[in-house]
Amino acid sequence: MSTRKLKAAIIGSGNIGTDLMIKILRHGRNVELAAMVGIDPESEGLARAARLGVATTHEGVEGLARLPVFADVDLVFDATSAAAHIANDHFLRERKPGVRMVDLTPAAIGPYCVPVINGDSCVNAPNVNMVTCGGQATIPVVAAVSRVAKVRYAEIVASISSRSAGPGTRANIDEFTETTSRAIQTVGGAERGKAIIVLNPAEPPLMMRDTVYCLSEETDEARVSASVEEMVAAVQRYVPGYRLKQDVQFDRVHDLNVPGIGRVSGLKTTVLLEVEGAAHYLPAYAGNLDIMTSAALSTAERMVEAVIAAI
């Protein structure tokens, strides 16, 4: 196996960017962190990066382009906001057309990527979108049901601790619901999707909890349960704290009015999930950060493998 690594930069020195930095430095197989980029000179994330020997700048992507390491950067993670990512992608692509972007915002310039579902098909995209934390947690379940029976409608509710929702997350609430809803359909396979996010102010903070409702055509319940459990095990390979809270639940619905679809009858599947973070930077309750950064690193490593294989 090749030991070659590609140099990467992270834009965004907040909660998500800092957690991703720690993951790369501790566990990155073929990704080497070269730079951390922020816009606040007092940023705790930038200070931590500097202590760990990573080149830093508080002057955004313009500052990144002036760093000596920029010439060697082939991969950029963006953990800012949807609006900022659009500008960052444009700026970097003008100066480095071949750069690969892994987008942790809901901007969705590139294809949606949920590693356990379509990670391999995204490896050659110049910009991949990691959907949202709620999408990474719930879309695998929708896909698990979809591969057994046609899903007419899927609805997800993601509940996260308000303590783990930084300024970027709060600024992206509308984009979260829109991006996740679309990805439930395009990646999860549902005919129609809906996403809801809840910022839970409870003290002590609660772990990320997700509820997935799928309304599908009639099918064997045991097959659905087996498919969901198999998918959960696959996600656990890169997010160990991802788990079912209880057995998959089933109900029969008859002549239910579903907005955008009409009257539907079939099998309603309910899946309750919990995501415990690895506590690389924030406490374990911040599973919403952990699943995003873990999915981003998993995707980046596949991209690097594809680049190396093509050489």
C-alpha positions as CSV (number, residue, x, y, z in Angstrom):
1,M,0.0,0.0,0.0
2,S,1.3,3.4,-0.9
3,T,2.4,5.7,1.9
4,R,2.2,8.8,-0.2
5,K,0.2,11.7,1.3
6,L,-1.5,14.8,-0.2
7,K,-1.2,18.1,1.6
8,A,-4.4,19.7,2.7
9,A,-5.7,23.0,4.1
10,I,-8.7,23.6,6.3
11,I,-10.7,26.8,5.9
12,G,-12.6,27.6,9.0
13,S,-11.0,27.5,12.5
14,G,-14.2,27.0,14.5
15,N,-15.6,23.9,16.1
16,I,-15.9,21.8,12.9
17,G,-12.5,22.9,11.4
18,T,-10.7,22.3,14.7
19,D,-12.2,18.9,15.2
20,L,-11.3,17.9,11.7
21,M,-7.7,19.2,12.2
22,I,-7.3,16.9,15.3
23,K,-8.6,13.9,13.3
24,I,-6.2,14.5,10.4
25,L,-3.2,14.9,12.7
26,R,-4.1,11.8,14.7
27,H,-5.6,9.5,12.2
28,G,-5.1,10.7,8.7
29,R,-3.7,7.9,6.6
30,N,-2.9,9.7,3.4
31,V,-3.9,13.3,4.1
32,E,-1.3,15.7,5.6
33,L,-2.5,18.9,7.1
34,A,-0.4,21.8,5.8
35,A,-2.5,24.9,6.8
36,M,-5.4,26.1,8.9
37,V,-7.2,29.2,7.7
38,G,-9.5,31.6,9.7
39,I,-10.6,35.2,9.8
40,D,-10.2,35.9,13.6
41,P,-6.7,36.6,14.8
42,E,-7.9,35.6,18.3
43,S,-9.3,32.2,17.1
44,E,-8.7,29.4,19.5
45,G,-8.5,27.0,16.6
46,L,-5.8,28.9,14.9
47,A,-3.8,29.2,18.1
48,R,-4.1,25.4,18.6
49,A,-3.0,24.8,15.0
50,A,0.0,26.9,15.5
51,R,1.0,25.1,18.7
52,L,0.7,21.8,16.7
53,G,3.1,23.1,14.0
54,V,0.5,23.8,11.3
55,A,0.9,26.9,9.2
56,T,-1.9,29.4,9.9
57,T,-3.4,32.6,8.6
58,H,-6.3,34.8,9.9
59,E,-6.7,36.5,6.5
60,G,-9.0,34.0,4.9
61,V,-8.4,32.4,1.5
62,E,-6.4,35.4,0.5
63,G,-4.0,34.7,3.3
64,L,-3.9,31.0,2.4
65,A,-2.8,31.9,-1.1
66,R,0.1,33.9,0.3
67,L,1.4,31.1,2.5
68,P,4.5,29.3,1.2
69,V,2.8,25.9,1.7
70,F,-0.1,26.9,-0.7
71,A,2.0,25.7,-3.7
72,D,1.9,22.2,-2.3
73,V,-1.8,22.1,-1.2
74,D,-3.9,19.8,-3.4
75,L,-6.9,19.3,-1.2
76,V,-9.0,21.9,0.8
77,F,-11.6,21.3,3.4
78,D,-14.1,24.1,3.8
79,A,-15.8,24.4,7.2
80,T,-17.1,27.9,7.0
81,S,-20.7,28.7,5.8
82,A,-22.6,28.1,2.6
83,A,-22.2,31.6,1.3
84,A,-18.5,31.7,2.2
85,H,-17.8,28.4,0.5
86,I,-19.1,29.7,-2.9
87,A,-16.7,32.6,-2.7
88,N,-13.8,30.4,-1.4
89,D,-14.3,27.9,-4.2
90,H,-14.3,30.6,-6.9
91,F,-11.2,32.2,-5.4
92,L,-9.2,29.0,-5.1
93,R,-10.2,27.6,-8.5
94,E,-8.9,30.7,-10.2
95,R,-5.5,30.3,-8.6
96,K,-5.3,26.5,-8.5
97,P,-7.7,25.0,-11.1
98,G,-6.9,21.4,-10.1
99,V,-7.5,21.8,-6.4
100,R,-10.0,19.3,-4.8
101,M,-12.6,20.8,-2.4
102,V,-14.4,18.9,0.4
103,D,-17.3,21.1,1.4
104,L,-18.6,20.7,4.9
105,T,-21.2,23.5,4.4
106,P,-24.6,23.1,2.8
107,A,-23.5,25.1,-0.3
108,A,-23.8,22.0,-2.5
109,I,-21.7,23.2,-5.4
110,G,-20.6,19.7,-6.1
111,P,-22.4,16.3,-5.8
112,Y,-23.8,15.2,-2.4
113,C,-21.6,12.6,-0.8
114,V,-22.5,10.2,2.0
115,P,-19.4,7.9,2.1
116,V,-21.2,4.7,3.0
117,I,-23.6,5.1,0.0
118,N,-21.8,6.8,-2.8
119,G,-18.3,7.6,-1.6
120,D,-16.6,5.8,-4.4
121,S,-18.6,7.6,-7.1
122,C,-17.5,11.0,-5.8
123,V,-13.7,10.5,-5.8
124,N,-13.1,12.3,-9.1
125,A,-15.3,15.3,-8.4
126,P,-13.4,18.6,-8.0
127,N,-15.8,19.6,-5.3
128,V,-17.8,17.2,-3.1
129,N,-20.5,18.3,-0.6
130,M,-20.8,16.5,2.7
131,V,-24.5,17.5,2.9
132,T,-25.1,18.1,6.7
133,C,-24.7,16.4,10.0
134,G,-28.3,15.4,10.0
135,G,-27.9,14.1,6.4
136,Q,-24.8,12.0,7.2
137,A,-26.6,10.5,10.2
138,T,-30.0,9.8,8.6
139,I,-29.6,9.3,4.8
140,P,-27.9,6.0,5.2
141,V,-31.1,4.7,6.9
142,V,-33.3,6.0,4.1
143,A,-31.0,4.3,1.6
144,A,-31.2,1.1,3.6
145,V,-35.0,1.1,3.4
146,S,-34.9,2.2,-0.3
147,R,-32.8,-0.9,-1.3
148,V,-35.6,-3.1,0.0
149,A,-38.7,-1.2,-1.1
150,K,-39.5,2.0,-2.9
151,V,-39.7,4.9,-0.4
152,R,-42.4,7.3,-1.2
153,Y,-41.7,9.7,1.5
154,A,-38.9,10.1,4.1
155,E,-38.8,12.6,7.0
156,I,-35.8,13.1,9.3
157,V,-35.6,15.0,12.6
158,A,-32.1,15.8,13.8
159,S,-31.7,17.0,17.4
160,I,-28.4,18.4,18.5
161,S,-27.1,20.1,21.6
162,S,-27.2,23.9,21.2
163,R,-23.7,23.9,22.7
164,S,-22.4,22.1,19.6
165,A,-24.0,24.5,17.2
166,G,-21.5,27.2,16.4
167,P,-22.0,30.4,14.4
168,G,-21.6,28.6,11.1
169,T,-24.2,26.0,11.9
170,R,-26.7,28.6,13.1
171,A,-26.2,30.7,10.0
172,N,-26.9,27.7,7.8
173,I,-30.3,26.6,9.3
174,D,-32.3,27.3,6.1
175,E,-29.6,25.7,3.9
176,F,-29.5,22.7,6.3
177,T,-33.2,21.9,5.7
178,E,-33.1,22.5,2.0
179,T,-29.8,20.6,1.3
180,T,-30.7,17.7,3.5
181,S,-34.2,17.4,2.0
182,R,-32.7,17.2,-1.5
183,A,-30.1,14.7,-0.5
184,I,-32.7,12.4,1.1
185,Q,-34.1,12.1,-2.4
186,T,-31.0,12.1,-4.6
187,V,-28.8,10.0,-2.4
188,G,-31.2,8.3,-0.1
189,G,-33.6,7.3,-2.9
190,A,-36.8,8.7,-1.4
191,E,-39.4,10.0,-3.8
192,R,-39.9,13.0,-1.5
193,G,-37.9,14.2,1.6
194,K,-38.2,16.6,4.5
195,A,-35.7,17.6,7.1
196,I,-36.1,19.3,10.5
197,I,-33.3,20.4,12.9
198,V,-33.7,21.0,16.6
199,L,-31.1,22.9,18.7
200,N,-31.7,21.4,22.1
201,P,-30.7,23.8,25.0
202,A,-30.9,21.0,27.7
203,E,-28.3,21.0,30.5
204,P,-26.4,18.8,30.8
205,P,-26.1,18.7,27.0
206,L,-27.7,15.7,25.2
207,M,-26.0,13.6,22.5
208,M,-27.1,14.0,18.9
209,R,-30.4,12.1,18.4
210,D,-32.0,11.4,15.0
211,T,-35.4,10.1,14.1
212,V,-36.0,8.7,10.6
213,Y,-39.5,8.0,9.2
214,C,-39.8,6.2,5.9
215,L,-43.1,5.5,4.2
216,S,-42.5,2.8,1.6
217,E,-44.4,0.2,-0.4
218,E,-45.4,-3.0,1.4
219,T,-42.5,-5.3,2.0
220,D,-41.1,-7.8,4.5
221,E,-40.3,-6.1,7.9
222,A,-37.4,-8.5,8.6
223,R,-35.7,-7.6,5.4
224,V,-36.0,-3.9,6.2
225,S,-34.6,-4.4,9.7
226,A,-31.7,-6.5,8.4
227,S,-30.9,-3.8,5.8
228,V,-30.9,-1.0,8.4
229,E,-28.7,-2.9,10.8
230,E,-26.2,-3.7,8.0
231,M,-26.1,0.0,7.1
232,V,-25.6,1.0,10.7
233,A,-22.6,-1.4,11.0
234,A,-21.1,0.1,7.8
235,V,-21.4,3.7,9.1
236,Q,-19.8,2.5,12.4
237,R,-16.6,1.7,10.5
238,Y,-15.8,5.4,10.3
239,V,-18.1,6.8,13.0
240,P,-17.8,4.3,15.9
241,G,-20.3,6.2,18.1
242,Y,-23.2,5.8,15.6
243,R,-25.8,3.4,16.8
244,L,-29.5,2.4,16.9
245,K,-31.3,3.4,20.1
246,Q,-33.8,0.6,19.8
247,D,-35.1,-2.0,17.4
248,V,-36.6,-0.7,14.1
249,Q,-40.3,0.0,14.5
250,F,-43.1,-0.7,11.9
251,D,-46.7,0.5,11.3
252,R,-49.1,0.1,8.5
253,V,-50.7,3.3,7.2
254,H,-53.8,3.5,5.0
255,D,-54.8,6.4,2.8
256,L,-52.4,8.9,4.4
257,N,-52.2,12.3,2.8
258,V,-48.6,13.1,2.1
259,P,-47.8,16.7,0.9
260,G,-46.6,16.7,-2.7
261,I,-47.5,13.0,-3.3
262,G,-51.2,12.6,-2.3
263,R,-52.9,9.7,-0.6
264,V,-50.5,6.8,0.2
265,S,-50.8,3.5,1.9
266,G,-47.9,1.2,2.9
267,L,-45.3,0.4,5.5
268,K,-44.1,3.1,7.9
269,T,-40.6,2.4,9.2
270,T,-39.3,4.4,12.2
271,V,-35.6,4.3,13.1
272,L,-34.2,6.0,16.2
273,L,-30.5,6.8,16.2
274,E,-27.9,8.3,18.5
275,V,-24.5,9.6,17.5
276,E,-21.8,9.8,20.2
277,G,-18.7,11.9,19.3
278,A,-15.2,10.7,19.6
279,A,-14.4,13.7,21.8
280,H,-11.3,14.6,19.7
281,Y,-12.0,18.3,20.4
282,L,-15.4,18.9,21.8
283,P,-17.2,16.5,24.4
284,A,-18.8,13.3,23.3
285,Y,-22.3,14.9,23.1
286,A,-21.2,16.8,19.9
287,G,-21.8,13.8,17.7
288,N,-23.1,16.1,15.0
289,L,-19.5,17.5,14.6
290,D,-17.9,14.1,14.8
291,I,-20.1,12.5,12.0
292,M,-19.4,15.4,9.7
293,T,-15.6,15.5,10.2
294,S,-15.4,11.7,10.1
295,A,-17.3,11.6,6.8
296,A,-15.2,14.4,5.3
297,L,-11.9,12.6,6.2
298,S,-13.2,9.3,4.9
299,T,-14.2,10.9,1.6
300,A,-10.9,12.8,1.3
301,E,-8.9,9.6,1.9
302,R,-10.8,7.9,-0.9
303,M,-10.1,10.9,-3.2
304,V,-6.4,10.7,-2.4
305,E,-6.3,7.0,-3.1
306,A,-7.9,7.7,-6.5
307,V,-5.3,10.4,-7.3
308,I,-2.4,8.2,-6.3
309,A,-3.8,5.2,-8.3
310,A,-4.0,7.4,-11.4
311,I,-0.4,8.4,-11.3
